[in-house]
Amino acid sequence: MKSPLLLLLGCFGLASYFGPSAHAQKRKMPAKPSATEVYDSVAQPAVPLGGTEKYARFLAENQRYPASAMQKGIQGTVKVSFIVEKTGTVNEVKVDAPVSPELDAEAIRLIKSGPKWTPAKHRNQVVRQRIYVPVSFVMSPGSETVKLPAKDRPITTSAADIAASANPDRPAVVAPDKPTQPVGGPQAFFDWVEKNQQYPLLARQRKIQGKVMVEFMVQADGSLTDARVIKKMGSGLDEEALRLIKAAPKWEPATFQGKPLKQKMVLPVLFQL
């Protein structure tokens, strides 16, 4: 789920040619494209309805970062291929460069849920074309400075890493033996969010939906603090997302060598009408 997706649509031009006959001055007409052949390179590539920028926005706004992948800190780019049929529909969606089962499945779902395309043309005929789209999953917004509670010594860490050691005399960024997670697991947490969510009236009237990315700290006692929105949507959705995180039940804290640690997390709060 965040952070912007990287969308690359490769378009390759194909020049047609006419070969002179050894026995005549007439030009040979190129053979008509096959009715079933799938082309990688065509004279006029397929494009998503509304253009590539609108398609990129669709992918960014509709991506759902799997909770299990977030808990494991899994990020990466899933390379997806599919066929744009002559009707403009998307078919045979598959992963060419897998990252993890969770991210691969979400990338396939995302592509399948996308809009129709304007089909490709080759030699003045509508043809089937294979398209490659990388779907990127980036969990943290980048690096920033945080402080240890006792000494106020700043250390720099990414948003998905441990922010402070339980031993204030040894400021260090460490990978936890056991990362933080909601009590009962990620699905239990998202079920709680869905059950307690109060959809803002203004957002409902404007028919606004999507995901608000919220960053927060899971303290050593499991409490959630320092919540802030890093991807805003407005119309009251940001405030509701913060309210949910602040009111959420405690998590199981991260541990390192048996000691609890503070850990910073970035999670989406999804709003759907």
C-alpha positions in Angstrom: 0.0 0.0 0.0 2.4 3.6 0.0 4.3 6.4 -1.1 3.7 6.7 -5.1 3.7 3.8 -7.4 6.2 3.7 -10.3 4.3 3.0 -13.6 6.3 2.2 -16.7 4.4 1.5 -19.9 6.9 0.4 -22.6 5.9 1.5 -26.1 8.0 0.2 -29.0 7.6 1.5 -32.6 7.7 -1.1 -35.4 8.5 0.2 -38.9 6.9 -1.7 -41.7 8.7 -2.1 -45.0 8.1 -3.2 -48.5 10.5 -5.5 -50.2 11.0 -5.2 -54.0 10.2 -8.3 -56.0 13.1 -9.8 -58.0 10.7 -10.4 -61.0 8.3 -7.5 -60.8 8.2 -3.8 -60.0 5.1 -4.3 -57.7 5.5 -3.9 -54.0 4.7 -6.9 -51.8 1.9 -6.2 -49.4 2.6 -7.3 -45.8 0.6 -10.1 -44.5 -2.3 -9.2 -42.3 -1.8 -9.7 -38.6 -3.0 -13.1 -37.2 -6.4 -13.0 -35.5 -5.0 -14.8 -32.4 -1.3 -13.7 -32.3 -0.2 -11.7 -29.3 2.3 -8.9 -30.1 4.9 -7.4 -27.9 5.8 -4.6 -30.4 3.2 -2.9 -32.6 2.9 0.2 -34.7 0.3 1.8 -32.4 0.5 0.4 -28.8 -2.5 -0.1 -26.5 -3.1 2.6 -24.0 -5.4 2.7 -20.9 -8.6 4.7 -21.3 -8.0 8.2 -20.1 -4.2 8.0 -20.6 -1.3 6.7 -18.7 -1.3 9.4 -16.0 -4.9 8.6 -15.1 -4.1 4.9 -15.1 -1.1 5.5 -12.7 -3.4 7.5 -10.4 -5.9 4.6 -10.4 -3.2 2.2 -9.4 -1.9 4.4 -6.6 -5.4 5.2 -5.2 -6.7 1.6 -5.3 -3.6 -0.3 -4.1 -4.2 -2.1 -0.8 -0.9 -2.9 1.0 -1.4 -6.4 2.5 -1.3 -6.3 6.3 0.8 -9.4 6.5 3.4 -8.0 4.2 3.5 -4.8 6.2 4.1 -6.7 9.4 7.0 -8.5 7.8 8.5 -5.3 6.3 8.2 -6.7 2.8 8.6 -4.1 0.0 9.4 -4.3 -3.7 8.2 -4.1 -7.2 6.0 -6.8 -8.8 6.4 -6.9 -12.5 3.0 -7.9 -14.0 2.2 -8.8 -17.6 -1.2 -9.1 -19.3 -2.8 -9.1 -22.7 -5.0 -6.3 -23.9 -7.6 -8.0 -26.1 -9.1 -6.5 -29.3 -12.1 -5.4 -27.2 -9.8 -3.5 -24.8 -10.4 -5.9 -21.9 -7.4 -7.1 -19.8 -6.8 -10.9 -19.9 -4.2 -13.4 -18.8 -2.8 -11.3 -15.9 0.3 -12.9 -14.4 3.4 -12.1 -12.4 6.7 -12.1 -14.3 8.9 -10.9 -11.4 7.5 -12.1 -8.1 8.3 -10.4 -4.7 6.1 -12.3 -2.2 2.8 -14.2 -2.3 0.9 -11.3 -0.6 2.3 -8.5 -2.9 2.0 -10.7 -6.0 -1.7 -11.4 -5.3 -2.4 -7.8 -4.7 -0.7 -6.7 -7.9 -2.8 -9.1 -9.9 -6.0 -8.0 -8.2 -5.1 -4.3 -8.8 -4.4 -4.9 -12.5 -7.6 -6.9 -13.0 -9.7 -4.2 -11.4 -8.4 -1.5 -13.7 -10.1 0.2 -16.6 -10.4 -1.0 -20.1 -7.7 -0.1 -22.7 -7.8 1.3 -26.2 -6.5 -1.8 -28.1 -3.3 -1.9 -30.1 -3.1 -1.5 -33.9 -0.7 -3.1 -36.3 -0.7 -2.8 -40.1 -4.1 -1.0 -39.8 -5.6 -3.9 -37.9 -6.7 -4.1 -34.3 -4.5 -6.7 -32.6 -3.8 -8.3 -29.2 -0.8 -6.9 -27.3 1.1 -8.0 -24.2 1.7 -5.2 -21.7 4.2 -5.1 -18.8 3.4 -2.9 -15.8 5.6 -2.8 -12.6 3.5 -2.3 -9.4 5.6 -0.9 -6.6 4.9 -1.4 -2.9 6.8 1.1 -0.6 5.9 1.0 3.0 7.8 3.9 4.6 8.0 7.5 3.5 11.8 7.8 4.0 14.3 8.5 6.7 13.8 11.0 9.6 15.3 11.8 12.9 13.8 10.4 16.2 15.1 10.6 19.8 15.8 8.1 22.5 13.6 8.8 25.5 16.3 9.2 28.2 19.3 10.9 26.6 17.5 12.7 23.8 20.2 11.5 21.4 19.0 11.6 17.8 19.4 8.6 15.6 18.4 8.3 12.0 16.3 5.4 10.9 13.7 4.5 8.3 10.1 4.6 9.3 9.9 0.8 9.2 12.9 0.2 11.5 13.3 0.2 15.3 13.5 3.8 16.4 15.0 3.4 19.9 16.7 0.7 21.9 15.4 -0.3 25.3 18.9 0.5 26.6 19.3 4.3 26.5 23.1 4.1 27.0 23.5 2.3 23.7 21.7 4.1 20.9 21.5 1.7 18.1 19.3 0.8 15.2 18.5 -2.9 15.4 16.3 -5.4 13.7 13.9 -6.8 16.3 13.9 -10.5 17.2 10.1 -10.1 17.1 8.5 -7.2 15.3 5.5 -5.4 16.8 2.1 -6.5 15.8 -1.5 -6.0 16.9 -2.9 -8.2 19.6 -4.7 -11.0 17.8 -2.8 -10.3 14.5 -3.1 -7.8 11.7 -6.5 -8.9 10.5 -7.9 -8.5 14.0 -6.6 -4.9 14.0 -8.1 -4.0 10.6 -11.4 -5.6 11.6 -11.4 -3.4 14.7 -10.8 -0.3 12.5 -13.6 -1.2 10.2 -16.0 -1.8 13.1 -15.2 1.4 14.8 -14.8 3.6 11.8 -17.1 6.6 11.5 -17.3 7.7 7.9 -17.2 11.6 7.8 -20.4 13.1 6.5 -18.6 15.5 4.2 -16.6 12.7 2.6 -19.7 10.6 2.2 -21.5 13.5 0.6 -18.6 14.1 -1.8 -18.3 10.3 -2.4 -14.6 10.4 -1.5 -13.0 7.1 -0.7 -9.4 5.8 -0.5 -6.7 5.2 2.0 -5.1 7.6 4.5 -1.5 6.6 5.3 -0.8 7.1 9.0 2.5 6.8 10.8 2.7 6.1 14.5 5.0 4.8 17.2 4.3 1.5 19.0 5.8 2.1 22.5 7.5 -0.5 24.6 4.3 -0.9 26.6 2.3 -1.5 23.4 0.5 1.9 23.3 0.2 3.8 20.0 1.5 7.4 20.1 2.8 10.2 17.9 0.3 9.4 15.1 0.4 11.7 12.1 -1.0 11.5 8.5 1.6 11.2 5.8 -0.8 10.8 2.9 -3.8 13.1 3.3 -7.2 12.9 1.6 -9.2 15.7 3.3 -13.0 16.0 3.8 -12.6 14.7 7.4 -10.9 11.4 6.5 -7.5 12.4 7.9 -9.0 13.4 11.2 -11.0 10.2 11.4 -7.9 8.1 10.6 -6.0 9.7 13.4 -8.9 9.2 15.8 -9.0 5.5 15.0 -5.2 5.0 15.6 -5.3 7.0 18.9 -8.3 5.0 20.1 -7.0 1.6 19.0 -6.2 -1.1 21.4 -2.6 -1.8 22.5 -0.2 -3.8 20.3 2.4 -6.4 21.2 5.6 -4.4 21.3 8.7 -5.4 19.3 11.4 -7.1 21.3 15.2 -7.5 21.0 17.0 -10.0 23.1 13.9 -10.3 25.3 13.6 -6.5 25.9 10.7 -4.4 24.5 11.5 -1.8 21.9 9.7 1.2 20.4 8.9 0.7 16.7 7.6 3.1 14.1 4.9 1.8 11.8 3.1 3.1 8.7 -0.3 1.7 8.0 -3.2 2.6 5.7 -6.7 3.4 7.1 -9.0 2.4 4.3 -12.3 4.2 3.6 -14.8 2.6 1.2 -18.4 3.6 0.5 
